[in-house]
Amino acid sequence: MTRFLVSFLLATTFGQCLLASAAVAQAPLVVKSLAEKKVTELPPGQLFWRIESFPTREQAQSAAGNWALVAESAGKAWLFTLGPAAGSSAGGTKVAEVGPIPRFTAPRYLLRINAASGAPGSTTRVHTHPGSETFFVLTGAQSVRTPDGVMVVKAGHAEPGHGAGMPMQVSSSGSTDLHALVMFVLDDTKPFSSPANFP
């Protein structure tokens, strides 16, 4: 009887550990909107996201142009500018420039900056966006799964995402918590995000 009880307790504990591990692995990635702007046209030529840091939000705001957004994250003021490569903003420190960003035609566009964070194993559902999604990872590592494979973006690196309608799933895949800044250029006449499945 004692041996049976010990076996039962061990099996129960093991099962609880498996369930806890599965719950951690399936925890949702936390996504927060930091800034957005609607525009009727995009800058001419090839598109790049320029990411700059500023001493204060006010300084970043004073340097913002027509296709720029200001956000605060990770204790810093950031300026994200959509436009041609090799630009710069007065008073800013260039952190990254990433592109080219896929261009598309829409009646109206949404420029948006999100912050994504989560412990290792946290993930989003499979989804699509009506436009492009670009990533800059501050801490941890991020994996982006699409039908084309898996792209891993490590801390300090930026990567252009895929074009409109691409099924994707984003996850925190490093050994430490993920904190990423995510830049969007979307068709504002369509839903921001839609559920999807991998083919």
N, CA, C and O of each residue as an XYZ file, in Angstrom:
796
protein
N       0.833     -1.201      0.000
C       0.000      0.000      0.000
C       0.866      1.249      0.000
O       0.588      2.207     -0.721
N       1.928      1.233      0.821
C       2.820      2.385      0.889
C       3.529      2.591     -0.442
O       3.662      3.717     -0.920
N       3.991      1.467     -1.044
C       4.674      1.564     -2.329
C       3.728      2.126     -3.391
O       4.138      2.930     -4.228
N       2.458      1.702     -3.357
C       1.474      2.221     -4.305
C       1.273      3.721     -4.108
O       1.192      4.469     -5.082
N       1.191      4.165     -2.849
C       0.978      5.576     -2.549
C       2.157      6.416     -3.030
O       1.973      7.496     -3.591
N       3.371      5.909     -2.806
C       4.562      6.640     -3.262
C       4.558      6.755     -4.783
O       4.846      7.819     -5.330
N       4.232      5.658     -5.464
C       4.181      5.672     -6.926
C       3.126      6.651     -7.423
O       3.347      7.394     -8.379
N       1.970      6.638     -6.754
C       0.892      7.547     -7.131
C       1.318      8.999     -6.972
O       1.083      9.823     -7.856
N       1.951      9.311     -5.831
C       2.400     10.682     -5.573
C       3.456     11.116     -6.585
O       3.423     12.246     -7.073
N       4.393     10.218     -6.901
C       5.425     10.553     -7.879
C       4.813     10.800     -9.255
O       5.190     11.744     -9.950
N       3.880      9.958     -9.637
C       3.222     10.112    -10.940
C       2.435     11.415    -10.994
O       2.456     12.126    -11.999
N       1.734     11.723     -9.886
C       0.949     12.958     -9.828
C       1.853     14.175     -9.922
O       1.551     15.112    -10.661
N       2.963     14.177     -9.183
C       3.910     15.295     -9.194
C       4.521     15.469    -10.578
O       4.655     16.589    -11.071
N       4.895     14.337    -11.207
C       5.468     14.391    -12.544
C       4.463     14.976    -13.540
O       4.814     15.795    -14.389
N       3.211     14.538    -13.417
C       2.159     15.051    -14.300
C       1.943     16.539    -14.107
O       1.743     17.269    -15.078
N       1.982     17.000    -12.854
C       1.815     18.424    -12.583
C       2.970     19.224    -13.173
O       2.775     20.321    -13.695
N       4.190     18.654    -13.084
C       5.359     19.333    -13.659
C       5.221     19.454    -15.174
O       5.555     20.486    -15.757
N       4.722     18.385    -15.807
C       4.526     18.435    -17.256
C       3.494     19.486    -17.627
O       3.684     20.244    -18.578
N       2.400     19.529    -16.872
C       1.364     20.526    -17.139
C       1.901     21.933    -16.927
O       1.604     22.834    -17.711
N       2.687     22.130    -15.877
C       3.269     23.449    -15.607
C       4.216     23.846    -16.727
O       4.219     24.998    -17.161
N       5.027     22.889    -17.202
C       5.957     23.176    -18.293
C       5.196     23.544    -19.560
O       5.582     24.468    -20.276
N       4.114     22.819    -19.834
C       3.312     23.113    -21.022
C       2.684     24.490    -20.912
O       2.610     25.225    -21.897
N       2.228     24.846    -19.700
C       1.613     26.158    -19.505
C       2.626     27.261    -19.735
O       2.311     28.283    -20.344
N       3.866     27.055    -19.240
C       4.909     28.048    -19.456
C       5.227     28.164    -20.939
O       5.372     29.269    -21.462
N       5.336     27.014    -21.625
C       5.689     27.013    -23.043
C       4.623     27.700    -23.889
O       4.926     28.249    -24.948
N       3.375     27.670    -23.424
C       2.288     28.246    -24.199
C       1.837     29.602    -23.670
O       0.798     30.111    -24.091
N       2.607     30.200    -22.743
C       2.234     31.508    -22.221
C       2.233     32.519    -23.358
O       3.102     32.467    -24.228
N       1.263     33.448    -23.366
C       1.217     34.414    -24.468
C       2.314     35.461    -24.351
O       2.654     35.897    -23.251
N       2.854     35.854    -25.475
C       3.775     36.973    -25.531
C       2.967     38.238    -25.232
O       1.864     38.398    -25.756
N       3.490     39.123    -24.412
C       2.779     40.353    -24.048
C       3.093     41.419    -25.097
O       4.253     41.778    -25.299
N       2.062     41.916    -25.754
C       2.226     42.912    -26.807
C       1.507     44.187    -26.392
O       0.334     44.163    -26.018
N       2.236     45.308    -26.463
C       1.682     46.596    -26.037
C       1.926     47.640    -27.117
O       3.043     47.776    -27.616
N       0.882     48.374    -27.477
C       1.024     49.453    -28.454
C       1.681     50.666    -27.794
O       1.251     51.107    -26.728
N       2.729     51.203    -28.434
C       3.441     52.366    -27.887
C       3.104     53.656    -28.625
O       3.037     54.720    -28.009
N       2.893     53.575    -29.933
C       2.599     54.783    -30.722
C       2.029     54.352    -32.061
O       2.327     53.265    -32.556
N       1.207     55.215    -32.643
C       0.709     54.951    -33.992
C       0.338     56.242    -34.679
O       0.072     57.258    -34.036
N       0.325     56.185    -36.007
C      -0.014     57.353    -36.821
C      -0.632     56.860    -38.118
O      -0.183     55.865    -38.687
N      -1.676     57.565    -38.591
C      -2.296     57.238    -39.864
C      -1.846     58.255    -40.908
O      -1.848     59.461    -40.662
N      -1.461     57.747    -42.081
C      -0.999     58.620    -43.159
C      -1.666     58.189    -44.459
O      -2.080     57.039    -44.608
N      -1.765     59.126    -45.395
C      -2.432     58.831    -46.660
C      -1.458     58.400    -47.749
O      -1.877     57.912    -48.798
N      -0.157     58.579    -47.507
C       0.846     58.136    -48.467
C       2.125     57.759    -47.748
O       2.347     58.141    -46.599
N       2.965     57.001    -48.443
C       4.253     56.586    -47.897
C       5.361     57.411    -48.538
O       5.162     57.972    -49.615
N       6.525     57.495    -47.897
C       7.643     58.229    -48.504
C       8.031     57.596    -49.845
O       7.844     56.394    -50.031
N       8.566     58.385    -50.776
C       8.972     57.819    -52.066
C      10.220     56.948    -51.934
O      10.981     57.071    -50.975
N      10.413     56.072    -52.909
C      11.624     55.259    -52.961
C      11.580     54.053    -52.042
O      10.534     53.707    -51.494
N      12.744     53.415    -51.881
C      12.843     52.269    -50.977
C      12.607     52.717    -49.544
O      13.033     53.797    -49.137
N      11.919     51.866    -48.785
C      11.555     52.208    -47.414
C      12.443     51.484    -46.410
O      12.703     50.287    -46.534
N      12.899     52.234    -45.419
C      13.668     51.697    -44.304
C      13.116     52.281    -43.016
O      12.612     53.404    -43.002
N      13.211     51.522    -41.938
C      12.933     52.057    -40.611
C      14.261     52.476    -39.993
O      15.173     51.658    -39.869
N      14.377     53.734    -39.609
C      15.543     54.237    -38.877
C      15.170     54.354    -37.407
O      14.175     54.990    -37.060
N      15.967     53.740    -36.552
C      15.696     53.737    -35.110
C      16.772     54.567    -34.417
O      17.964     54.276    -34.520
N      16.329     55.607    -33.710
C      17.266     56.489    -33.012
C      16.824     56.664    -31.561
O      15.634     56.628    -31.250
N      17.807     56.852    -30.683
C      17.487     57.150    -29.285
C      17.789     58.621    -29.014
O      18.658     59.224    -29.643
N      17.043     59.181    -28.057
C      17.175     60.586    -27.684
C      17.235     60.706    -26.166
O      16.716     59.845    -25.456
N      17.869     61.774    -25.662
C      17.912     61.975    -24.204
C      16.523     62.106    -23.576
O      16.299     61.636    -22.461
N      15.583     62.749    -24.295
C      14.234     62.929    -23.756
C      13.196     62.720    -24.860
O      13.497     62.797    -26.051
N      11.981     62.456    -24.428
C      10.865     62.307    -25.373
C      10.622     63.616    -26.123
O      10.307     63.605    -27.313
N      10.768     64.743    -25.422
C      10.527     66.050    -26.035
C      11.507     66.303    -27.184
O      11.121     66.839    -28.223
N      12.770     65.917    -26.999
C      13.759     66.094    -28.055
C      13.454     65.195    -29.247
O      13.602     65.605    -30.398
N      13.030     63.973    -28.965
C      12.653     63.074    -30.053
C      11.456     63.631    -30.816
O      11.418     63.576    -32.045
N      10.480     64.168    -30.086
C       9.282     64.716    -30.712
C       9.619     65.909    -31.599
O       9.035     66.071    -32.671
N      10.553     66.741    -31.162
C      10.909     67.921    -31.954
C      11.638     67.543    -33.242
O      11.656     68.322    -34.194
N      12.237     66.352    -33.277
C      12.956     65.898    -34.475
C      12.088     65.046    -35.384
O      12.534     64.658    -36.464
N      10.855     64.742    -34.977
C       9.986     63.838    -35.738
C       9.436     64.512    -36.982
O       8.980     65.654    -36.934
N       9.483     63.793    -38.097
C       8.921     64.281    -39.349
C       7.568     63.657    -39.635
O       6.927     63.103    -38.742
N       7.133     63.749    -40.898
C       5.802     63.278    -41.283
C       5.607     61.779    -41.087
O       4.503     61.335    -40.770
N       6.671     60.995    -41.271
C       6.562     59.543    -41.189
C       7.364     59.002    -40.007
O       8.046     57.983    -40.111
N       7.264     59.709    -38.884
C       8.031     59.313    -37.696
C       7.110     59.160    -36.496
O       6.089     59.839    -36.384
N       7.490     58.257    -35.604
C       6.749     58.046    -34.367
C       7.716     58.069    -33.186
O       8.857     57.619    -33.292
N       7.244     58.595    -32.073
C       8.035     58.690    -30.847
C       7.435     57.740    -29.816
O       6.216     57.663    -29.663
N       8.301     57.022    -29.117
C       7.830     56.098    -28.078
C       8.879     56.016    -26.981
O      10.059     56.293    -27.199
N       8.426     55.634    -25.807
C       9.328     55.382    -24.694
C       9.249     53.910    -24.327
O       8.161     53.353    -24.185
N      10.419     53.281    -24.173
C      10.477     51.872    -23.808
C      11.867     51.566    -23.281
O      12.854     52.143    -23.738
N      11.942     50.659    -22.319
C      13.223     50.253    -21.717
C      13.984     51.449    -21.160
O      15.214     51.481    -21.205
N      13.256     52.434    -20.634
C      13.893     53.595    -20.011
C      14.509     54.579    -20.994
O      15.302     55.429    -20.590
N      14.162     54.485    -22.284
C      14.721     55.379    -23.292
C      13.616     56.008    -24.126
O      12.506     55.485    -24.226
N      13.954     57.153    -24.725
C      13.082     57.799    -25.702
C      13.568     57.394    -27.091
O      14.758     57.487    -27.392
N      12.643     56.944    -27.934
C      12.984     56.432    -29.260
C      12.262     57.229    -30.336
O      11.134     57.684    -30.147
N      12.946     57.389    -31.480
C      12.330     57.967    -32.662
C      12.454     56.942    -33.784
O      13.555     56.501    -34.114
N      11.313     56.565    -34.369
C      11.255     55.600    -35.464
C      10.818     56.357    -36.714
O       9.716     56.903    -36.758
N      11.671     56.392    -37.720
C      11.377     57.155    -38.924
C      11.357     56.234    -40.133
O      12.313     55.498    -40.378
N      10.262     56.278    -40.887
C      10.123     55.514    -42.119
C      10.551     56.399    -43.277
O      10.023     57.498    -43.448
N      11.512     55.925    -44.079
C      11.984     56.730    -45.201
C      13.163     56.089    -45.877
O      13.411     54.895    -45.706
N      13.909     56.882    -46.659
C      15.064     56.331    -47.376
C      16.198     55.969    -46.430
O      16.226     56.413    -45.282
N      17.128     55.165    -46.915
C      18.275     54.760    -46.111
C      19.231     55.932    -45.895
O      19.206     56.924    -46.624
N      20.073     55.787    -44.871
C      21.179     56.711    -44.590
C      20.726     58.090    -44.120
O      21.454     59.067    -44.294
N      19.551     58.183    -43.537
C      19.112     59.455    -42.976
C      19.583     59.616    -41.548
O      20.160     58.696    -40.967
N      19.338     60.785    -40.982
C      19.657     61.034    -39.575
C      18.792     62.177    -39.069
O      18.300     62.994    -39.847
N      18.613     62.223    -37.749
C      17.815     63.270    -37.116
C      18.701     64.048    -36.161
O      19.507     63.465    -35.436
N      18.551     65.369    -36.160
C      19.365     66.221    -35.300
C      19.146     65.851    -33.833
O      18.008     65.759    -33.371
N      20.239     65.640    -33.113
C      20.150     65.348    -31.676
C      19.968     63.892    -31.333
O      19.986     63.525    -30.158
N      19.790     63.042    -32.354
C      19.550     61.622    -32.097
C      20.795     60.774    -32.278
O      21.741     61.172    -32.956
N      20.781     59.602    -31.664
C      21.838     58.607    -31.844
C      21.252     57.433    -32.611
O      20.330     56.770    -32.137
N      21.797     57.174    -33.814
C      21.261     56.085    -34.629
C      21.617     54.754    -33.974
O      22.778     54.480    -33.670
N      20.586     53.937    -33.765
C      20.757     52.623    -33.143
C      20.717     51.521    -34.198
O      21.478     50.556    -34.132
N      19.830     51.674    -35.160
C      19.709     50.667    -36.221
C      18.972     51.271    -37.400
O      18.226     52.240    -37.263
N      19.196     50.681    -38.551
C      18.439     51.008    -39.755
C      18.148     49.686    -40.440
O      19.058     48.896    -40.691
N      16.894     49.449    -40.740
C      16.519     48.124    -41.235
C      15.571     48.248    -42.426
O      14.661     49.076    -42.442
N      15.816     47.399    -43.417
C      15.007     47.417    -44.620
C      15.708     46.663    -45.730
O      16.693     45.975    -45.463
N      15.247     46.762    -46.955
C      14.054     47.534    -47.324
C      12.765     46.893    -46.834
O      12.664     45.674    -46.701
N      11.791     47.740    -46.571
C      10.473     47.321    -46.115
C       9.586     47.118    -47.347
O       9.552     47.988    -48.216
N       8.866     45.991    -47.447
C       8.002     45.770    -48.617
C       6.989     46.898    -48.801
O       6.273     47.269    -47.871
N       6.945     47.423    -49.996
C       6.004     48.499    -50.323
C       4.724     47.899    -50.899
O       4.767     46.892    -51.605
N       3.585     48.524    -50.595
C       2.307     48.092    -51.146
C       1.409     49.315    -51.256
O       1.728     50.379    -50.726
N       0.294     49.160    -51.942
C      -0.626     50.281    -52.162
C      -1.883     50.078    -51.317
O      -2.454     48.988    -51.288
N      -2.307     51.140    -50.632
C      -3.526     51.105    -49.810
C      -4.157     52.491    -49.805
O      -3.470     53.483    -50.053
N      -5.469     52.574    -49.523
C      -6.122     53.885    -49.453
C      -5.586     54.740    -48.300
O      -5.574     55.969    -48.379
N      -5.147     54.076    -47.235
C      -4.648     54.771    -46.034
C      -3.726     53.803    -45.305
O      -3.946     52.593    -45.336
N      -2.706     54.322    -44.658
C      -1.713     53.479    -44.005
C      -1.683     53.730    -42.504
O      -1.953     54.834    -42.032
N      -1.348     52.676    -41.768
C      -1.147     52.786    -40.329
C       0.317     52.493    -40.029
O       0.816     51.412    -40.344
N       1.001     53.454    -39.422
C       2.344     53.251    -38.904
C       2.194     53.019    -37.410
O       1.543     53.806    -36.722
N       2.782     51.963    -36.907
C       2.569     51.624    -35.499
C       3.830     51.008    -34.901
O       4.564     50.272    -35.560
N       4.056     51.336    -33.625
C       5.165     50.759    -32.862
C       4.579     49.977    -31.697
O       3.787     50.511    -30.921
N       4.969     48.712    -31.574
C       4.578     47.869    -30.450
C       5.808     47.469    -29.653
O       6.924     47.477    -30.172
N       5.602     47.123    -28.399
C       6.626     46.460    -27.597
C       6.148     45.036    -27.369
O       4.982     44.813    -27.041
N       7.042     44.074    -27.541
C       6.723     42.665    -27.296
C       7.659     42.153    -26.207
O       8.870     42.363    -26.273
N       7.097     41.485    -25.213
C       7.933     40.990    -24.122
C       7.376     39.670    -23.612
O       6.188     39.377    -23.747
N       8.279     38.875    -23.018
C       7.833     37.612    -22.457
C       8.995     36.737    -22.051
O      10.112     36.874    -22.551
N       8.708     35.837    -21.137
C       9.704     34.873    -20.686
C       9.995     33.878    -21.805
O       9.185     33.731    -22.720
N      11.134     33.193    -21.750
C      11.431     32.171    -22.755
C      10.274     31.177    -22.895
O       9.760     30.666    -21.900
N       9.875     30.913    -24.133
C       8.774     29.993    -24.397
C       7.455     30.683    -24.669
O       6.552     30.067    -25.236
N       7.312     31.949    -24.282
C       6.046     32.642    -24.549
C       5.916     32.904    -26.046
O       6.917     33.069    -26.744
N       4.688     32.940    -26.530
C       4.476     32.970    -27.978
C       3.179     33.681    -28.332
O       2.316     33.891    -27.479
N       3.055     34.048    -29.600
C       1.793     34.568    -30.124
C       1.052     33.434    -30.819
O       1.622     32.370    -31.065
N      -0.201     33.660    -31.131
C      -0.926     32.748    -31.999
C      -0.436     32.951    -33.433
O       0.191     33.966    -33.738
N      -0.716     32.008    -34.295
C      -0.409     32.182    -35.713
C      -1.360     33.250    -36.258
O      -2.570     33.183    -36.040
N      -0.804     34.230    -36.965
C      -1.611     35.364    -37.405
C      -1.008     35.983    -38.656
O       0.095     35.629    -39.074
N      -1.747     36.911    -39.245
C      -1.246     37.693    -40.374
C      -1.506     39.176    -40.098
O      -2.314     39.533    -39.240
N      -0.805     40.024    -40.844
C      -1.035     41.473    -40.812
C      -1.213     41.958    -42.254
O      -0.660     41.363    -43.180
N      -1.980     43.033    -42.449
C      -2.158     43.577    -43.796
C      -1.029     44.540    -44.159
O      -1.277     45.692    -44.514
N       0.196     44.067    -44.070
C       1.360     44.903    -44.346
C       2.605     44.271    -43.758
O       2.647     43.058    -43.554
N       3.616     45.074    -43.485
C       4.902     44.548    -43.034
C       5.103     44.756    -41.533
O       4.563     45.685    -40.932
N       5.889     43.870    -40.959
C       6.235     43.908    -39.528
C       7.751     43.767    -39.433
O       8.324     42.820    -39.972
N       8.404     44.709    -38.746
C       9.860     44.747    -38.631
C      10.244     44.699    -37.162
O       9.539     45.255    -36.321
N      11.359     44.038    -36.841
C      11.701     43.750    -35.451
C      13.055     44.326    -35.056
O      14.011     44.279    -35.829
N      13.124     44.870    -33.838
C      14.399     45.250    -33.227
C      14.393     44.697    -31.801
O      13.562     45.089    -30.980
N      15.320     43.789    -31.514
C      15.335     43.100    -30.226
C      16.286     43.811    -29.268
O      17.460     44.011    -29.580
N      15.772     44.189    -28.105
C      16.575     44.853    -27.079
C      17.235     43.836    -26.150
O      18.423     43.945    -25.848
N      16.456     42.842    -25.697
C      16.999     41.798    -24.825
C      16.399     40.457    -25.214
O      15.315     40.393    -25.793
N      17.120     39.381    -24.886
C      16.645     38.044    -25.207
C      16.827     37.728    -26.679
O      17.702     38.287    -27.340
N      16.011     36.843    -27.180
C      16.015     36.475    -28.595
C      14.587     36.186    -29.026
O      13.760     35.735    -28.233
N      14.312     36.453    -30.294
C      12.957     36.292    -30.826
C      13.006     35.393    -32.058
O      13.844     35.572    -32.941
N      12.101     34.435    -32.101
C      11.967     33.582    -33.282
C      10.675     33.932    -34.000
O       9.626     34.096    -33.377
N      10.766     34.042    -35.310
C       9.602     34.330    -36.145
C       9.433     33.158    -37.105
O      10.237     32.964    -38.016
N       8.380     32.386    -36.889
C       8.106     31.220    -37.733
C       7.112     31.597    -38.811
O       6.070     32.190    -38.530
N       7.441     31.247    -40.058
C       6.559     31.446    -41.208
C       6.607     30.181    -42.051
O       7.384     29.277    -41.746
N       5.793     30.092    -43.110
C       5.900     28.940    -44.001
C       7.283     28.813    -44.647
O       7.640     27.741    -45.135
N       8.059     29.897    -44.652
C       9.403     29.869    -45.243
C      10.461     29.327    -44.280
O      11.593     29.074    -44.691
N      10.105     29.144    -43.001
C      11.081     28.684    -42.015
C      11.048     29.540    -40.767
O      10.060     30.224    -40.502
N      12.133     29.504    -39.994
C      12.214     30.244    -38.733
C      13.377     31.229    -38.803
O      14.508     30.855    -39.115
N      13.077     32.494    -38.507
C      14.089     33.537    -38.435
C      14.315     33.878    -36.960
O      13.357     34.144    -36.234
N      15.570     33.871    -36.515
C      15.903     34.211    -35.138
C      16.579     35.576    -35.112
O      17.552     35.809    -35.829
N      16.056     36.478    -34.278
C      16.619     37.816    -34.124
C      17.144     37.931    -32.702
O      16.389     37.771    -31.743
N      18.442     38.210    -32.561
C      19.064     38.278    -31.239
C      19.158     39.712    -30.759
O      18.964     40.647    -31.537
N      19.456     39.889    -29.479
C      19.546     41.217    -28.869
C      20.540     42.094    -29.622
O      21.641     41.664    -29.965
N      20.121     43.343    -29.872
C      20.964     44.289    -30.581
C      20.825     44.243    -32.087
O      21.495     44.996    -32.794
N      19.961     43.367    -32.594
C      19.803     43.210    -34.041
C      18.382     43.560    -34.479
O      17.422     43.431    -33.720
N      18.286     44.005    -35.721
C      16.996     44.326    -36.330
C      16.847     43.521    -37.607
O      17.835     43.244    -38.287
N      15.617     43.143    -37.941
C      15.340     42.374    -39.151
C      14.022     42.848    -39.763
O      13.034     43.041    -39.055
N      14.018     43.036    -41.106
C      12.738     43.340    -41.745
C      11.871     42.100    -41.760
O      12.362     40.988    -41.949
N      10.595     42.293    -41.563
C       9.671     41.168    -41.575
C       9.231     40.841    -42.989
O       9.880     41.219    -43.964
N       8.119     40.134    -43.082
C       7.595     39.692    -44.365
C       6.491     40.632    -44.829
O       6.047     41.511    -44.091
N       6.064     40.428    -46.058
C       5.019     41.255    -46.628
C       3.637     40.898    -46.110
O       3.480     40.035    -45.245
N       2.639     41.581    -46.658
C       1.259     41.439    -46.207
C       0.752     40.015    -46.385
O       1.052     39.347    -47.375
N      -0.033     39.562    -45.391
C      -0.721     38.285    -45.500
C       0.106     37.058    -45.187
O      -0.381     35.939    -45.351
N       1.344     37.226    -44.741
C       2.202     36.077    -44.442
C       1.840     35.506    -43.068
O       1.930     36.229    -42.076
N       1.430     34.219    -42.973
C       1.185     33.620    -41.655
C       2.478     33.592    -40.834
O       3.536     33.225    -41.345
N       2.385     33.981    -39.570
C       3.570     34.015    -38.725
C       3.218     33.728    -37.276
O       2.082     33.917    -36.840
N       4.221     33.268    -36.542
C       4.104     33.056    -35.106
C       5.410     33.527    -34.478
O       6.492     33.087    -34.864
N       5.296     34.421    -33.513
C       6.468     35.023    -32.882
C       6.615     34.464    -31.474
O       5.628     34.326    -30.752
N       7.850     34.139    -31.080
C       8.063     33.581    -29.747
C       9.360     34.091    -29.137
O      10.287     34.493    -29.840
N       9.401     34.063    -27.809
C      10.616     34.374    -27.050
C      11.439     33.098    -26.990
O      11.034     32.123    -26.358
N      12.603     33.102    -27.651
C      13.351     31.860    -27.809
C      14.749     31.902    -27.200
O      15.540     30.983    -27.413
N      15.067     32.957    -26.445
C      16.375     33.035    -25.818
C      16.365     32.428    -24.428
O      15.381     31.820    -24.009
N      17.473     32.599    -23.717
C      17.579     32.086    -22.348
C      17.153     33.123    -21.318
O      17.045     32.814    -20.131
N      16.909     34.362    -21.770
C      16.432     35.428    -20.889
C      15.163     36.032    -21.482
O      14.817     35.750    -22.629
N      14.475     36.855    -20.707
C      13.222     37.458    -21.162
C      13.428     38.288    -22.428
O      14.437     38.976    -22.581
N      12.461     38.209    -23.319
C      12.472     38.983    -24.557
C      11.897     40.364    -24.315
O      10.895     40.515    -23.617
N      12.539     41.382    -24.898
C      11.961     42.720    -25.001
C      12.315     43.220    -26.396
O      13.482     43.473    -26.696
N      11.309     43.359    -27.239
C      11.534     43.762    -28.633
C      10.638     44.945    -28.984
O       9.545     45.101    -28.441
N      11.123     45.767    -29.898
C      10.339     46.854    -30.467
C       9.935     46.424    -31.875
O      10.764     45.944    -32.647
N       8.667     46.599    -32.198
C       8.116     46.080    -33.454
C       7.496     47.229    -34.232
O       6.669     47.973    -33.705
N       7.904     47.370    -35.496
C       7.456     48.468    -36.344
C       6.566     47.934    -37.458
O       6.913     46.953    -38.116
N       5.426     48.572    -37.672
C       4.457     48.125    -38.674
C       4.208     49.211    -39.719
O       4.191     50.402    -39.409
N       4.016     48.772    -40.961
C       3.432     49.594    -42.022
C       2.278     48.764    -42.562
O       2.494     47.734    -43.201
N       1.039     49.216    -42.304
C      -0.139     48.388    -42.587
C      -1.172     49.144    -43.408
O      -1.172     50.374    -43.466
N      -2.050     48.377    -44.040
C      -3.241     48.920    -44.690
C      -4.245     49.227    -43.583
O      -4.771     48.314    -42.945
N      -4.508     50.506    -43.357
C      -5.360     50.908    -42.232
C      -6.833     50.598    -42.471
O      -7.634     50.697    -41.542
N      -7.210     50.225    -43.695
C      -8.611     49.904    -43.964
C      -8.926     48.441    -43.641
O     -10.070     48.011    -43.784
N      -7.921     47.674    -43.209
C      -8.117     46.260    -42.881
C      -7.817     46.008    -41.407
O      -7.151     46.828    -40.776
N      -8.291     44.892    -40.838
C      -8.003     44.590    -39.429
C      -6.502     44.527    -39.183
O      -5.743     44.046    -40.024
N      -6.083     45.021    -38.013
C      -4.655     45.046    -37.660
C      -4.038     43.653    -37.705
O      -2.916     43.482    -38.182
N      -4.760     42.673    -37.214
C      -4.254     41.301    -37.147
C      -5.411     40.336    -37.364
O      -6.535     40.597    -36.935
N      -5.130     39.220    -38.032
C      -6.158     38.209    -38.280
C      -5.618     36.822    -37.967
O      -4.461     36.532    -38.272
N      -6.436     35.952    -37.360
C      -5.988     34.579    -37.095
C      -5.627     33.876    -38.400
O      -6.206     34.157    -39.449
N      -4.669     32.962    -38.322
C      -4.233     32.258    -39.533
C      -3.761     30.866    -39.165
O      -3.667     30.523    -37.987
N      -3.466     30.070    -40.174
C      -2.893     28.734    -40.002
C      -1.726     28.591    -40.964
O      -1.680     29.238    -42.010
N      -0.783     27.730    -40.594
C       0.297     27.425    -41.507
C      -0.184     26.430    -42.546
O      -0.941     25.515    -42.221
N       0.242     26.592    -43.793
C      -0.195     25.651    -44.830
C       0.370     24.254    -44.572
O       0.108     23.330    -45.343
